[in-house]
Amino acid sequence: MRAEVHQVADGTYLVHGHHTNWVILKEGDAVTLVDTGYPGDREGVLDSLAAVGSSPQAVAAVLITHAHNDHLGSAEYLRAAHGTPVYLHPAEVPHARREFLQQATIADVVRNAWRPGVVRWAAHVLRVGGTEHHPVTDPEPFPQDGPLDLPGHPVPVHTPGHTDGHCAYHLPGIGAVISGDALVSGHATARLRGPQLLPDFFHHERGRTVASLELIGALDGDVLLPGHGPLHRGSVRAAAAQARERAL
């Protein structure tokens, strides 16, 4: 499977990999890469950079929404091979080093195997390296508060619950929000389509995940770039409200 690159706005691209997404923010030849898919998505990550006229050497930084295997897959590769800094919320830095793991376990998946799509999704996860661990040797907290001095000038927004240090990224210049797994628009294990939360067993603390929808809903934007599912156009506030209503 080749990654699917969709241009959202000038210099902004949502890329669909193996049931997970990443985002490329481009200024000139330089890019910010937000998330990196599964370990098995590496070729797709590299191909997507080439598709937008960039390269791994031109990645100014990797930003991670959260340190799950389907978002952290090639972060250490880029850091080790090209010296690319990998930035996360301070609470997520030790998670990226794998000092602990806040991720659905095999036992969680087995207990939820009755759900439609879970068995097929789990088999796919195994094929793309979803149970492998590729910790980031030297992850770094964000170098400053507010907009980051990187292509796209993303603004980190701490949205805990899915993991302690989960972050969304606001792109006020184009009215968009990169929501990671705090708010998605679909998933292989979900029957719903449109704005929603992932099934409960994926969240470290579901209550905090629901509460973080208010933080996302407070961001000005009409484009949602989720960690899973298709691009969603429409009020981000309304998307967060719909997900909250579905979760309650």
Backbone as CSV, one residue per row, in Angstrom:
resi,resn,N_x,N_y,N_z,CA_x,CA_y,CA_z,C_x,C_y,C_z
1,MET,0.836,-1.197,0.000,0.000,0.000,0.000,0.869,1.245,0.000
2,ARG,0.609,2.146,-0.934,1.318,3.419,-0.964,0.547,4.436,-0.134
3,ALA,1.267,5.336,0.501,0.622,6.396,1.255,-0.147,7.312,0.302
4,GLU,-1.291,7.791,0.756,-2.111,8.704,-0.026,-1.902,10.122,0.502
5,VAL,-1.432,11.000,-0.361,-1.132,12.370,0.026,-2.256,13.281,-0.463
6,HIS,-2.856,14.030,0.470,-3.944,14.939,0.126,-3.562,16.354,0.541
7,GLN,-3.541,17.264,-0.412,-3.242,18.651,-0.083,-4.469,19.291,0.552
8,VAL,-4.283,19.864,1.708,-5.365,20.478,2.462,-5.399,21.983,2.224
9,ALA,-4.235,22.582,2.153,-4.065,24.013,1.910,-2.647,24.188,1.396
10,ASP,-2.276,25.409,1.032,-0.910,25.645,0.569,0.082,25.176,1.639
11,GLY,0.929,24.237,1.266,1.962,23.771,2.169,1.488,22.837,3.263
12,THR,0.241,22.383,3.219,-0.298,21.504,4.266,-0.876,20.254,3.627
13,TYR,-0.411,19.089,4.104,-0.797,17.816,3.494,-1.167,16.813,4.583
14,LEU,-2.303,16.150,4.400,-2.686,15.027,5.241,-2.355,13.749,4.472
15,VAL,-1.635,12.848,5.120,-1.193,11.619,4.466,-1.814,10.423,5.177
16,HIS,-2.450,9.531,4.391,-3.041,8.309,4.925,-2.064,7.149,4.699
17,GLY,-1.659,6.518,5.791,-0.820,5.331,5.709,-1.636,4.082,5.983
18,HIS,-1.062,3.143,6.731,-1.750,1.898,7.075,-2.687,2.145,8.261
19,HIS,-3.889,2.610,7.997,-4.894,2.873,9.043,-4.432,3.942,10.028
20,THR,-3.519,4.777,9.637,-3.092,5.880,10.476,-2.632,7.021,9.570
21,ASN,-2.627,8.236,10.112,-2.310,9.420,9.316,-1.094,10.148,9.875
22,TRP,-0.451,10.904,9.012,0.533,11.885,9.444,0.337,13.146,8.612
23,VAL,0.997,14.228,9.018,0.794,15.534,8.391,2.146,16.120,8.017
24,ILE,2.201,16.725,6.842,3.397,17.423,6.380,3.074,18.901,6.257
25,LEU,3.892,19.735,6.894,3.766,21.194,6.798,5.021,21.703,6.092
26,LYS,4.853,22.360,4.961,5.983,22.676,4.090,6.121,24.179,3.879
27,GLU,7.345,24.666,4.004,7.707,26.042,3.652,9.004,25.967,2.861
28,GLY,8.944,26.318,1.577,10.096,26.117,0.710,10.381,24.633,0.605
29,ASP,11.639,24.244,0.805,11.985,22.823,0.797,11.846,22.183,2.170
30,ALA,11.799,23.008,3.219,11.793,22.493,4.583,10.383,22.080,4.998
31,VAL,10.322,21.049,5.846,9.024,20.584,6.316,9.069,20.276,7.806
32,THR,7.887,20.361,8.400,7.633,19.778,9.711,6.804,18.528,9.475
33,LEU,7.199,17.427,10.087,6.461,16.178,9.968,5.772,15.908,11.298
34,VAL,4.444,15.824,11.267,3.674,15.565,12.484,3.216,14.108,12.461
35,ASP,3.821,13.310,13.340,3.622,11.865,13.426,4.288,11.156,12.249
36,THR,4.487,9.833,12.415,5.267,9.089,11.417,4.704,7.703,11.125
37,GLY,3.452,7.437,11.514,2.836,6.165,11.194,3.425,4.993,11.958
38,TYR,3.043,3.795,11.502,3.583,2.550,12.053,5.034,2.354,11.592
39,PRO,5.782,1.451,12.235,7.100,1.104,11.694,7.034,0.670,10.232
40,GLY,5.977,-0.048,9.866,5.827,-0.505,8.491,5.436,0.571,7.504
41,ASP,5.219,1.787,7.989,4.885,2.918,7.116,6.109,3.701,6.656
42,ARG,7.311,3.242,6.996,8.497,4.061,6.700,8.615,4.402,5.220
43,GLU,8.432,3.425,4.364,8.517,3.717,2.930,7.460,4.737,2.530
44,GLY,6.271,4.621,3.117,5.222,5.585,2.825,5.574,6.984,3.296
45,VAL,6.206,7.082,4.463,6.638,8.393,4.961,7.643,9.016,3.998
46,LEU,8.633,8.241,3.591,9.657,8.764,2.679,9.059,9.122,1.325
47,ASP,8.158,8.273,0.824,7.508,8.563,-0.455,6.651,9.825,-0.372
48,SER,5.979,10.019,0.759,5.125,11.197,0.887,5.947,12.483,0.932
49,LEU,7.119,12.426,1.552,7.999,13.598,1.543,8.434,13.920,0.115
50,ALA,8.792,12.881,-0.647,9.182,13.104,-2.039,8.023,13.645,-2.855
51,ALA,6.812,13.183,-2.556,5.638,13.599,-3.326,5.341,15.084,-3.182
52,VAL,5.754,15.681,-2.058,5.508,17.115,-1.867,6.759,17.941,-2.176
53,GLY,7.762,17.299,-2.773,8.964,18.007,-3.176,9.965,18.223,-2.068
54,SER,9.958,17.322,-1.081,10.894,17.448,0.028,11.686,16.154,0.168
55,SER,12.342,15.982,1.310,13.197,14.820,1.541,13.391,14.659,3.036
56,PRO,13.858,13.490,3.491,14.116,13.322,4.923,15.149,14.310,5.457
57,GLN,16.111,14.667,4.617,17.132,15.622,5.064,16.556,17.012,5.311
58,ALA,15.413,17.293,4.708,14.804,18.622,4.825,13.778,18.708,5.950
59,VAL,13.616,17.637,6.711,12.660,17.662,7.819,13.280,18.455,8.974
60,ALA,12.708,19.614,9.245,13.253,20.478,10.297,13.015,19.879,11.676
61,ALA,11.904,19.183,11.842,11.597,18.539,13.114,10.457,17.557,12.905
62,VAL,10.430,16.553,13.765,9.277,15.661,13.873,8.524,16.052,15.140
63,LEU,7.247,16.326,14.995,6.374,16.555,16.138,5.508,15.304,16.312
64,ILE,5.354,14.867,17.542,4.574,13.665,17.818,3.352,14.059,18.640
65,THR,2.167,13.634,18.181,0.965,13.889,18.979,1.007,13.067,20.253
66,HIS,1.434,11.807,20.135,1.554,10.924,21.289,2.386,9.715,20.871
67,ALA,2.975,9.059,21.868,4.020,8.073,21.577,3.491,6.650,21.460
68,HIS,2.381,6.464,20.749,1.930,5.114,20.421,2.656,4.634,19.173
69,ASN,2.727,3.315,19.021,3.522,2.737,17.943,3.058,3.143,16.554
70,ASP,1.769,3.460,16.404,1.263,3.834,15.078,1.463,5.306,14.756
71,HIS,2.136,6.036,15.639,2.456,7.441,15.387,3.958,7.706,15.528
72,LEU,4.625,6.822,16.240,6.054,7.000,16.550,6.957,6.213,15.605
73,GLY,6.377,5.452,14.667,7.083,4.426,13.915,8.448,4.767,13.358
74,SER,8.586,5.927,12.688,9.868,6.265,12.048,10.566,7.454,12.699
75,ALA,10.111,7.858,13.869,10.710,9.036,14.518,12.173,8.796,14.864
76,GLU,12.481,7.637,15.452,13.866,7.359,15.825,14.737,7.174,14.596
77,TYR,14.184,6.589,13.543,14.944,6.455,12.296,15.378,7.829,11.785
78,LEU,14.463,8.774,11.738,14.793,10.112,11.245,15.784,10.805,12.175
79,ARG,15.624,10.619,13.477,16.553,11.239,14.426,17.959,10.669,14.270
80,ALA,18.044,9.329,14.182,19.355,8.680,14.120,20.027,8.865,12.764
81,ALA,19.250,8.787,11.695,19.837,8.837,10.351,20.108,10.254,9.882
82,HIS,19.301,11.217,10.326,19.401,12.568,9.774,19.527,13.661,10.838
83,GLY,19.617,13.260,12.094,19.757,14.252,13.157,18.511,15.088,13.386
84,THR,17.350,14.592,12.973,16.109,15.349,13.085,15.642,15.398,14.536
85,PRO,15.422,16.574,15.095,14.894,16.617,16.461,13.467,16.089,16.502
86,VAL,13.148,15.398,17.597,11.811,14.850,17.810,11.237,15.530,19.047
87,TYR,10.167,16.298,18.851,9.574,17.091,19.927,8.223,16.530,20.350
88,LEU,7.987,16.556,21.671,6.719,16.133,22.249,6.412,17.006,23.473
89,HIS,5.201,16.868,23.984,4.877,17.484,25.269,5.800,16.886,26.337
90,PRO,6.212,17.669,27.328,7.123,17.144,28.350,6.634,15.856,29.009
91,ALA,5.320,15.720,29.219,4.788,14.510,29.844,4.894,13.293,28.939
92,GLU,5.079,13.532,27.627,5.150,12.424,26.675,6.586,12.021,26.365
93,VAL,7.561,12.837,26.790,8.964,12.530,26.496,9.387,11.172,27.072
94,PRO,9.126,10.882,28.358,9.517,9.557,28.862,8.724,8.422,28.217
95,HIS,7.518,8.709,27.768,6.728,7.705,27.053,7.420,7.343,25.742
96,ALA,7.928,8.354,25.038,8.635,8.101,23.775,9.921,7.324,23.991
97,ARG,10.537,7.484,25.160,11.737,6.703,25.484,11.380,5.290,25.947
98,ARG,10.090,5.027,26.112,9.565,3.748,26.590,9.974,3.459,28.034
99,GLU,10.014,4.539,28.847,10.157,4.333,30.282,8.869,3.745,30.854
100,PHE,7.767,3.925,30.166,6.489,3.294,30.472,5.705,3.246,29.170
101,LEU,4.581,2.532,29.175,3.775,2.406,27.972,2.301,2.547,28.330
102,GLN,1.677,3.576,27.799,0.243,3.807,27.976,-0.440,3.483,26.651
103,GLN,-0.594,2.230,26.391,-1.126,1.770,25.109,-1.942,0.510,25.344
104,ALA,-2.975,0.310,24.517,-3.782,-0.901,24.630,-2.885,-2.132,24.571
105,THR,-3.102,-3.058,25.482,-2.290,-4.273,25.549,-2.930,-5.376,24.705
106,ILE,-2.181,-6.446,24.529,-2.729,-7.611,23.828,-3.972,-8.120,24.562
107,ALA,-3.924,-8.094,25.905,-5.087,-8.531,26.687,-6.301,-7.631,26.426
108,ASP,-6.069,-6.326,26.297,-7.164,-5.410,25.973,-7.794,-5.766,24.631
109,VAL,-6.945,-6.060,23.664,-7.437,-6.402,22.329,-8.231,-7.702,22.376
110,VAL,-7.727,-8.700,23.107,-8.431,-9.981,23.214,-9.800,-9.787,23.852
111,ARG,-9.864,-8.969,24.913,-11.145,-8.729,25.587,-12.148,-8.021,24.675
112,ASN,-11.640,-7.319,23.671,-12.516,-6.574,22.766,-12.636,-7.232,21.392
113,ALA,-12.202,-8.473,21.296,-12.209,-9.161,20.003,-13.618,-9.368,19.454
114,TRP,-14.622,-9.275,20.312,-16.011,-9.428,19.865,-16.480,-8.239,19.038
115,ARG,-15.791,-7.118,19.164,-16.216,-5.914,18.439,-15.961,-6.079,16.941
116,PRO,-16.874,-5.577,16.107,-16.676,-5.661,14.654,-15.361,-4.998,14.241
117,GLY,-14.583,-5.694,13.455,-13.364,-5.123,12.900,-12.126,-5.294,13.735
118,VAL,-12.256,-5.674,15.013,-11.087,-5.711,15.888,-10.112,-6.804,15.475
119,VAL,-10.601,-8.000,15.168,-9.701,-9.102,14.799,-8.959,-8.772,13.508
120,ARG,-9.679,-8.247,12.516,-9.028,-7.884,11.251,-8.014,-6.764,11.477
121,TRP,-8.388,-5.782,12.305,-7.468,-4.674,12.606,-6.220,-5.207,13.312
122,ALA,-6.390,-6.109,14.273,-5.248,-6.639,15.025,-4.293,-7.402,14.112
123,ALA,-4.850,-8.173,13.173,-3.988,-8.890,12.222,-3.197,-7.909,11.375
124,HIS,-3.839,-6.824,10.986,-3.153,-5.806,10.194,-2.039,-5.150,11.010
125,VAL,-2.315,-4.864,12.274,-1.315,-4.242,13.147,-0.055,-5.100,13.209
126,LEU,-0.222,-6.404,13.314,0.934,-7.304,13.354,1.753,-7.208,12.070
127,ARG,1.061,-7.078,10.931,1.773,-7.041,9.645,2.596,-5.775,9.478
128,VAL,2.163,-4.677,10.080,2.862,-3.405,9.865,3.721,-3.002,11.066
129,GLY,4.034,-3.970,11.914,4.974,-3.704,13.005,4.380,-2.994,14.191
130,GLY,3.062,-3.088,14.369,2.416,-2.348,15.444,2.758,-2.826,16.841
131,THR,3.300,-4.041,16.969,3.696,-4.521,18.292,5.198,-4.363,18.526
132,GLU,5.914,-3.846,17.531,7.338,-3.570,17.710,7.515,-2.315,18.566
133,HIS,8.674,-2.179,19.144,8.965,-0.978,19.919,10.197,-0.294,19.332
134,HIS,10.024,0.944,18.947,11.112,1.744,18.400,11.217,3.023,19.230
135,PRO,11.696,2.920,20.459,11.770,4.116,21.309,12.670,5.180,20.699
136,VAL,12.364,6.413,21.016,13.215,7.524,20.593,14.294,7.701,21.643
137,THR,15.536,7.620,21.218,16.651,7.657,22.166,16.759,9.001,22.870
138,ASP,16.535,10.074,22.124,16.730,11.409,22.697,15.571,12.328,22.312
139,PRO,14.337,12.033,22.762,13.222,12.928,22.480,13.369,14.214,23.285
140,GLU,12.769,15.278,22.801,12.920,16.581,23.445,11.557,17.216,23.684
141,PRO,11.411,17.948,24.791,10.192,18.730,24.981,10.177,19.915,24.011
142,PHE,9.010,20.464,23.781,8.914,21.608,22.873,9.893,22.701,23.299
143,PRO,10.584,23.317,22.343,11.622,24.285,22.702,11.082,25.624,23.191
144,GLN,9.780,25.866,23.049,9.212,27.148,23.460,7.716,26.977,23.634
145,ASP,7.105,27.957,24.299,5.655,28.000,24.395,5.095,28.699,23.158
146,GLY,3.824,28.447,22.881,3.181,29.128,21.757,3.600,28.543,20.428
147,PRO,3.445,29.330,19.340,3.786,28.824,18.001,5.249,28.399,17.926
148,LEU,5.492,27.258,17.328,6.862,26.770,17.192,7.511,27.382,15.956
149,ASP,8.789,27.667,16.054,9.534,28.272,14.946,9.937,27.177,13.965
150,LEU,8.923,26.633,13.310,9.082,25.532,12.365,8.149,25.776,11.185
151,PRO,8.374,25.118,10.057,7.430,25.242,8.951,5.994,24.957,9.405
152,GLY,5.079,25.851,9.024,3.687,25.732,9.428,3.361,26.418,10.729
153,HIS,4.380,26.728,11.542,4.203,27.414,12.838,3.091,26.781,13.675
154,PRO,3.137,25.457,13.876,2.094,24.802,14.667,2.150,25.215,16.132
155,VAL,0.981,25.255,16.757,0.870,25.616,18.174,0.456,24.361,18.952
156,PRO,1.329,23.813,19.793,0.946,22.636,20.574,-0.160,22.964,21.569
157,VAL,-1.110,22.055,21.698,-2.218,22.195,22.647,-2.321,20.879,23.419
158,HIS,-2.028,20.918,24.695,-2.032,19.707,25.510,-3.464,19.191,25.651
159,THR,-3.695,17.976,25.200,-5.027,17.355,25.229,-4.900,15.973,25.864
160,PRO,-4.704,15.895,27.175,-4.422,14.615,27.827,-5.647,13.707,27.882
161,GLY,-5.366,12.435,28.094,-6.412,11.437,28.233,-6.095,10.200,27.438
162,HIS,-5.961,10.376,26.136,-5.539,9.227,25.322,-4.192,8.731,25.826
163,THR,-3.277,9.653,26.079,-2.068,9.446,26.879,-1.906,10.697,27.731
164,ASP,-1.013,10.634,28.709,-0.837,11.791,29.597,-0.350,13.025,28.852
165,GLY,0.508,12.812,27.864,1.106,13.950,27.179,0.597,14.165,25.770
166,HIS,-0.579,13.637,25.452,-1.112,13.814,24.100,-1.246,15.303,23.780
167,CYS,-0.869,15.668,22.555,-0.987,17.048,22.090,-1.673,17.095,20.734
168,ALA,-2.577,18.051,20.591,-3.050,18.456,19.277,-2.163,19.602,18.822
169,TYR,-2.271,19.972,17.544,-1.504,21.095,17.010,-2.447,21.998,16.229
170,HIS,-2.506,23.239,16.669,-3.370,24.226,16.022,-2.576,24.923,14.918
171,LEU,-3.206,25.081,13.755,-2.619,25.813,12.633,-3.512,27.013,12.361
172,PRO,-3.383,28.070,13.170,-4.319,29.201,13.053,-4.248,29.907,11.707
173,GLY,-3.106,29.845,11.037,-2.972,30.522,9.749,-3.895,29.983,8.683
174,ILE,-4.256,28.709,8.790,-5.166,28.111,7.798,-6.457,27.609,8.447
175,GLY,-6.624,27.873,9.744,-7.837,27.450,10.417,-7.982,25.944,10.485
176,ALA,-6.927,25.256,10.915,-6.939,23.797,10.959,-6.413,23.308,12.301
177,VAL,-6.826,22.100,12.661,-6.365,21.454,13.885,-5.919,20.035,13.554
178,ILE,-4.675,19.713,13.928,-4.177,18.339,13.855,-4.529,17.705,15.194
179,SER,-5.459,16.770,15.191,-6.053,16.311,16.449,-5.492,15.000,16.971
180,GLY,-4.602,14.337,16.218,-4.061,13.071,16.691,-5.176,12.092,17.007
181,ASP,-5.079,11.443,18.185,-6.100,10.473,18.585,-7.047,11.035,19.632
182,ALA,-6.961,12.344,19.894,-7.903,12.974,20.817,-9.268,13.174,20.169
183,LEU,-9.317,13.200,18.838,-10.560,13.354,18.076,-10.286,12.811,16.686
184,VAL,-11.027,11.772,16.297,-10.793,11.142,15.000,-12.065,11.212,14.168
185,SER,-11.954,10.795,12.913,-13.125,10.798,12.026,-13.462,9.401,11.525
186,GLY,-12.816,8.387,12.078,-13.073,7.004,11.700,-11.944,6.122,12.182
187,HIS,-12.211,4.819,12.209,-11.191,3.846,12.606,-11.660,2.473,12.168
188,ALA,-10.721,1.587,11.933,-11.053,0.237,11.464,-11.894,-0.539,12.462
189,THR,-11.853,-0.160,13.749,-12.616,-0.871,14.772,-13.919,-0.155,15.131
190,ALA,-14.251,0.915,14.419,-15.439,1.706,14.740,-16.453,1.635,13.609
191,ARG,-17.719,1.539,13.955,-18.776,1.558,12.952,-19.148,2.982,12.553
192,LEU,-18.947,3.915,13.468,-19.314,5.304,13.203,-18.400,5.931,12.164
193,ARG,-18.926,6.925,11.497,-18.135,7.776,10.605,-18.334,9.217,11.045
194,GLY,-17.332,10.017,10.827,-17.413,11.402,11.265,-16.771,11.576,12.626
195,PRO,-16.784,12.785,13.179,-16.081,13.084,14.430,-16.513,12.169,15.566
196,GLN,-15.526,11.613,16.264,-15.790,10.638,17.326,-14.522,10.415,18.129
197,LEU,-14.679,9.741,19.263,-13.537,9.230,19.993,-13.263,7.801,19.545
198,LEU,-12.030,7.377,19.697,-11.706,5.977,19.486,-12.441,5.126,20.524
199,PRO,-12.627,3.831,20.258,-13.218,2.954,21.276,-12.476,3.069,22.605
200,ASP,-13.235,2.862,23.688,-12.730,3.166,25.022,-11.418,2.479,25.357
201,PHE,-11.207,1.247,24.899,-10.030,0.498,25.345,-8.723,1.084,24.814
202,PHE,-8.798,2.005,23.885,-7.585,2.645,23.371,-7.094,3.785,24.268
203,HIS,-7.936,4.279,25.159,-7.591,5.472,25.935,-7.007,5.110,27.296
204,HIS,-5.955,5.814,27.686,-5.371,5.606,29.008,-6.345,6.069,30.088
205,GLU,-6.947,7.250,29.903,-7.951,7.764,30.830,-9.095,8.362,30.004
206,ARG,-10.166,7.605,29.868,-11.255,8.028,29.000,-11.857,9.355,29.461
207,GLY,-12.017,9.547,30.775,-12.632,10.774,31.269,-11.859,12.012,30.860
208,ARG,-10.551,11.942,30.943,-9.736,13.084,30.532,-9.793,13.274,29.014
209,THR,-9.925,12.165,28.278,-10.049,12.267,26.824,-11.318,13.025,26.463
210,VAL,-12.425,12.689,27.125,-13.686,13.397,26.873,-13.543,14.873,27.254
211,ALA,-12.920,15.145,28.386,-12.742,16.542,28.822,-11.896,17.333,27.831
212,SER,-10.909,16.687,27.207,-10.029,17.390,26.267,-10.745,17.820,24.996
213,LEU,-11.925,17.256,24.737,-12.693,17.708,23.572,-13.065,19.180,23.702
214,GLU,-13.237,19.662,24.930,-13.527,21.083,25.122,-12.335,21.935,24.708
215,LEU,-11.134,21.453,24.976,-9.937,22.196,24.586,-9.820,22.262,23.066
216,ILE,-10.125,21.158,22.395,-10.080,21.154,20.933,-11.178,22.044,20.369
217,GLY,-12.368,21.955,20.961,-13.486,22.755,20.483,-13.280,24.255,20.640
218,ALA,-12.382,24.641,21.533,-12.107,26.062,21.732,-11.155,26.636,20.693
219,LEU,-10.591,25.782,19.837,-9.639,26.244,18.826,-10.381,26.708,17.583
220,ASP,-9.952,27.816,17.048,-10.594,28.377,15.861,-10.167,27.588,14.633
221,GLY,-11.130,27.036,13.918,-10.775,26.294,12.711,-11.977,25.653,12.068
222,ASP,-11.827,25.345,10.789,-12.883,24.646,10.056,-12.327,23.465,9.260
223,VAL,-11.131,23.003,9.648,-10.530,21.821,9.038,-9.926,20.981,10.154
224,LEU,-10.276,19.687,10.161,-9.754,18.766,11.157,-8.898,17.722,10.461
225,LEU,-7.644,17.604,10.909,-6.704,16.613,10.384,-6.487,15.576,11.481
226,PRO,-7.250,14.474,11.451,-7.216,13.512,12.557,-6.098,12.480,12.402
227,GLY,-5.820,11.798,13.504,-4.832,10.724,13.460,-5.343,9.484,12.760
228,HIS,-6.671,9.338,12.698,-7.294,8.214,12.005,-8.560,8.712,11.322
229,GLY,-8.811,8.189,10.127,-9.991,8.591,9.387,-9.690,9.696,8.393
230,PRO,-10.694,10.066,7.591,-10.477,11.060,6.536,-10.453,12.487,7.055
231,LEU,-9.971,13.362,6.214,-10.043,14.796,6.471,-11.488,15.175,6.758
232,HIS,-11.684,16.043,7.751,-13.036,16.518,8.069,-13.082,18.026,7.896
233,ARG,-13.969,18.478,7.035,-14.163,19.917,6.841,-15.456,20.332,7.523
234,GLY,-15.379,21.431,8.228,-16.502,21.924,9.012,-15.979,22.439,10.337
235,SER,-16.811,23.125,11.073,-16.419,23.724,12.339,-15.750,22.706,13.262
236,VAL,-14.556,23.038,13.726,-13.875,22.177,14.689,-14.664,22.135,15.993
237,ARG,-15.241,23.265,16.371,-16.075,23.301,17.580,-17.225,22.300,17.467
238,ALA,-17.889,22.302,16.319,-19.019,21.393,16.121,-18.555,19.940,16.090
239,ALA,-17.385,19.700,15.495,-16.841,18.332,15.447,-16.570,17.818,16.853
240,ALA,-15.975,18.658,17.688,-15.685,18.250,19.068,-16.974,18.009,19.836
241,ALA,-17.974,18.863,19.605,-19.260,18.695,20.289,-19.943,17.395,19.859
242,GLN,-19.863,17.068,18.571,-20.467,15.824,18.096,-19.782,14.618,18.721
243,ALA,-18.468,14.652,18.788,-17.736,13.531,19.398,-18.100,13.397,20.879
244,ARG,-18.222,14.518,21.563,-18.599,14.477,22.984,-19.994,13.890,23.167
245,GLU,-20.932,14.312,22.321,-22.298,13.784,22.401,-22.320,12.274,22.166
246,ARG,-21.536,11.815,21.210,-21.482,10.384,20.927,-20.832,9.607,22.076
247,ALA,-19.943,10.259,22.814,-19.205,9.581,23.887,-20.000,9.488,25.176
248,LEU,-21.004,10.341,25.350,-21.729,10.390,26.620,-22.927,9.445,26.642
